[in-house]
Amino acid sequence: MHAVRDLRVLLRLRDFRSLLAARLLSQAADGVFQAALATFVIFSPEKQASPEAIASAMAILLLPYSLLGPFTGVLLDRWRRRQVLLYGNLLRTLLGVITAVLIAAQVPDWLFYVSALFVTAVNRFVLAGLSAALPRVVDGGQQLVMANSLAPTAGTIAMTAGGGLAFGIRLAGANVDTYVVILAALLYLCSALTALRMAPQLLGPDTSVLQPHVKDAVLSTVRGLVEGLRHLAARPTPAGALAVMTLVRFCYGALTVMVLMLCRYAWSSSTSQGLALLGITVAVSGAGFFAAAVVTPWAVARLTAFGWMASCAAAGAVLAPALGLFFHPAPMLVAAFLLGLGTQGTKITTDTVVQSSVDDAFRGRIFAIYDVLFNVAFVGAAAVAALMLPPDGRSAVLIIVVAALYAVVAAALLRFGRPLHAASR
């Protein structure tokens, strides 16, 4: 009841509603654009999608988030955040239209990738600006806690809905990628116009606070990351958790690329059928992620954090070959659910271990490093899979390698998990 009451109070705040609307429209556009990029690269009838193309698409979608992430704050503390939302979304509107034109003109792939890269790079500034602006539109304390719970969750739902809408449009007919990207551009424009409902100075930052020069701030950020790495190296508990999460994320990324290729070629006779199978697989894996949120607190309480992570890795070592080597949709869907549960369960546990075992003064820098590792592992897995996968995606070698990595992680956790758990306590 308290949560419902607090939510009602938040939604009465005009500026919070405006900021939330800008977030929902922006992230819905992200979902549409990213789904359009994936379907254009993988499921266009005129294209023969390859693992290399998938790896390139993943790099475009993920690397800008990680590589720009630690440095966005340097500029966001100088620019009016409302203007970042306005001009950032206007820029993405323009870039989205350019991307649609490039798709329609059937330009070389590298030119299309450059345009898409700029769209996703700008996104990092917009999302960081939305998060940094939140305390300016609500009161502190419980209101801010509720706002931090509501806004990112609602944004994720909007992004998922945008991706589902894009998939639905794509299933309705071939050669509609241009129109889907135009839809994303229109949603970016709506988000920009929504930002106009807020005063330019409302979201900060406070211009009266003296800021260091940009060069000094960038150098300070680099020094901070180096200090964060040193802090991490002196603490085996969070370092071990991050190493485990990186390897598990790598395994999940490699299997994701394999499933994409199987949906495109081995399991379907048409691109629409393959796209539908991919949508089902993503939904099943997402259900595994949701299940992990329910199961993980119970499992950690009974097995300890590293014991639960070891269980997830051991399950992956058994399930990957037991279900994957059939190369049939039904067992692979079971694997998608269970490996999704294990991967997300490992991430939730890692988040908790890192939050509880590093000093507060270093926590932000450690999570910036975590973000880089998380996304680079996924892109690196796509690159490795691109070297190993045949055109139809059936690779027993890749599954065995992934199972071996899971087994190594599980064995290491069984060997070192208890001392790490004792150190964290």
Residue pairs with C-beta under 8 A, 6 or more apart in sequence:
3 146
6 142
6 143
6 146
7 146
7 150
9 143
10 16
10 138
10 143
10 146
10 147
10 150
11 17
13 137
13 138
14 197
15 136
15 137
15 198
15 202
16 137
16 138
16 147
18 137
18 194
18 195
18 197
18 198
19 130
19 133
19 134
19 137
19 151
19 198
19 203
20 150
20 151
20 154
21 191
21 194
22 85
22 89
22 130
22 191
22 194
22 195
23 130
23 151
23 154
23 155
23 158
23 191
24 154
24 155
24 158
25 158
25 187
25 188
25 190
25 191
25 194
26 85
26 89
26 126
26 127
26 130
26 155
26 187
26 188
26 191
27 127
27 155
27 156
27 158
27 159
27 162
28 158
28 159
28 161
28 162
28 165
28 187
29 92
29 96
29 162
29 184
29 185
29 187
29 188
29 191
30 123
30 159
30 162
30 184
31 158
31 159
31 160
31 161
31 162
31 163
31 164
31 165
31 166
32 162
32 163
32 165
32 166
32 180
32 181
32 183
32 184
32 187
33 96
33 116
33 119
33 166
33 181
33 184
34 61
34 120
34 163
35 162
35 163
35 164
35 166
35 167
35 170
35 180
36 166
36 170
36 177
36 180
36 181
36 184
37 57
37 60
37 61
37 116
38 57
39 166
39 167
39 170
39 177
39 180
39 275
40 47
40 103
40 112
40 177
41 47
41 49
41 53
41 54
41 56
41 57
42 49
42 53
42 54
42 57
42 260
42 264
43 49
43 170
43 264
43 271
43 274
43 275
43 278
44 177
44 271
45 174
45 175
45 271
47 53
49 261
49 264
50 386
50 391
51 257
51 261
51 382
51 385
51 386
51 387
51 389
51 393
52 386
53 109
54 257
54 260
54 261
54 382
54 386
55 257
55 379
55 382
55 383
55 385
55 386
56 109
56 113
58 253
58 257
58 378
58 379
58 382
59 379
59 382
60 113
60 116
60 117
60 120
61 120
62 375
62 378
62 379
63 375
63 376
63 379
64 117
64 120
64 121
64 123
64 124
65 120
65 123
65 124
65 371
65 375
66 371
66 372
66 374
66 375
66 376
67 372
68 121
68 124
68 125
69 124
69 128
69 368
69 371
69 372
70 221
70 224
70 225
70 365
70 368
70 372
71 218
71 221
72 124
72 125
72 128
73 128
73 132
73 221
74 214
74 217
74 218
74 221
75 125
75 214
76 84
76 125
76 128
76 129
76 132
76 205
77 205
77 211
77 217
78 205
78 211
78 214
80 200
80 201
80 203
80 204
80 205
81 129
81 132
81 133
81 136
81 203
81 204
81 205
82 133
82 195
82 198
82 199
82 200
82 201
82 202
82 203
83 200
84 125
84 126
84 129
85 126
85 129
85 130
85 133
85 191
85 192
85 195
85 203
86 192
86 195
86 196
87 192
88 122
88 125
88 126
88 129
88 192
89 126
89 188
89 189
89 191
89 192
89 195
90 188
90 189
90 192
91 122
92 119
92 122
92 123
92 126
92 185
92 188
93 185
93 186
93 188
93 189
93 192
94 185
95 115
95 118
95 119
95 122
96 119
96 181
96 182
96 184
96 185
96 188
97 182
97 185
98 115
99 112
99 115
99 116
99 119
99 181
100 178
100 179
100 181
100 182
100 185
102 111
102 112
102 115
103 112
103 177
103 178
103 181
104 178
129 203
130 151
130 155
131 152
132 203
132 204
133 203
133 204
134 144
134 147
134 148
134 151
135 144
136 202
136 203
136 204
137 147
137 202
137 203
138 144
138 147
160 286
162 184
162 187
164 279
165 183
166 180
166 183
166 184
167 275
167 279
169 176
169 179
169 180
169 183
170 176
170 177
170 180
170 275
171 272
171 275
171 276
174 271
174 272
211 217
212 220
224 365
225 365
225 368
225 369
227 362
227 365
228 362
228 365
228 366
228 368
228 369
229 369
231 358
231 359
231 362
231 365
231 366
232 238
232 239
232 242
232 358
232 366
232 369
233 239
235 357
235 358
236 420
236 423
237 353
237 357
237 420
237 421
237 423
237 424
238 353
238 354
238 357
238 358
238 366
240 306
240 416
240 420
241 305
241 306
241 309
241 349
241 350
241 353
241 354
241 420
242 350
242 354
242 369
242 370
242 373
244 309
244 313
244 346
244 350
244 409
244 412
244 413
245 346
245 347
245 350
245 370
245 373
245 374
246 373
246 374
246 377
247 377
247 405
247 408
247 409
248 312
248 313
248 316
248 342
248 343
248 346
248 406
248 409
249 343
249 347
249 373
249 374
249 377
249 378
249 381
250 377
250 378
250 380
250 381
250 384
250 405
251 316
251 320
251 343
251 381
251 402
251 405
251 406
252 339
252 340
252 343
252 378
252 381
253 377
253 378
253 379
253 380
253 381
253 382
253 385
254 381
254 382
254 384
254 385
254 398
254 401
254 402
255 320
255 324
255 335
255 339
255 398
255 399
255 402
256 378
256 381
256 382
257 381
257 382
257 385
257 386
257 389
258 324
258 385
258 389
258 393
258 395
258 398
258 399
259 278
259 281
259 332
259 336
259 393
260 278
260 393
261 389
261 391
261 392
261 393
262 327
262 332
262 392
262 393
262 394
263 274
263 275
263 277
263 278
263 281
264 271
264 274
264 278
264 393
265 274
265 391
265 392
265 393
266 327
266 392
266 393
266 394
267 273
267 274
267 277
267 329
268 274
268 277
277 329
280 333
281 332
281 333
281 336
284 333
284 336
284 337
284 340
285 336
285 337
285 339
285 340
286 340
287 337
287 340
288 336
288 337
288 338
288 339
288 340
288 341
288 342
288 343
288 344
289 340
289 341
289 343
289 344
291 337
291 340
291 341
292 340
292 341
292 342
292 343
292 344
292 345
292 348
293 344
293 348
295 341
295 345
296 308
296 344
296 345
296 348
296 349
299 308
299 311
299 345
300 308
300 349
300 352
303 310
303 311
304 417
304 421
305 349
305 352
305 353
305 421
305 424
306 413
306 417
306 418
306 420
306 421
307 413
307 417
307 421
308 345
308 349
309 345
309 346
309 349
309 350
309 409
309 413
309 417
310 409
310 410
310 413
310 414
310 417
311 410
312 341
312 342
312 343
312 345
312 346
313 342
313 346
313 406
313 407
313 409
313 410
313 413
314 406
314 407
314 410
315 338
315 342
316 339
316 342
316 402
316 403
316 406
316 410
317 403
317 404
317 406
317 407
317 410
318 403
319 335
319 338
319 339
320 335
320 339
320 399
320 402
320 403
320 406
321 399
321 400
321 403
323 331
323 332
323 334
323 335
323 338
324 331
324 332
324 335
324 399
325 396
325 399
326 332
327 394
347 374
350 370
353 424
354 363
354 366
354 367
354 370
355 363
356 424
357 423
357 424
358 366
385 398
388 395
388 397
388 398
388 401
389 395
389 398
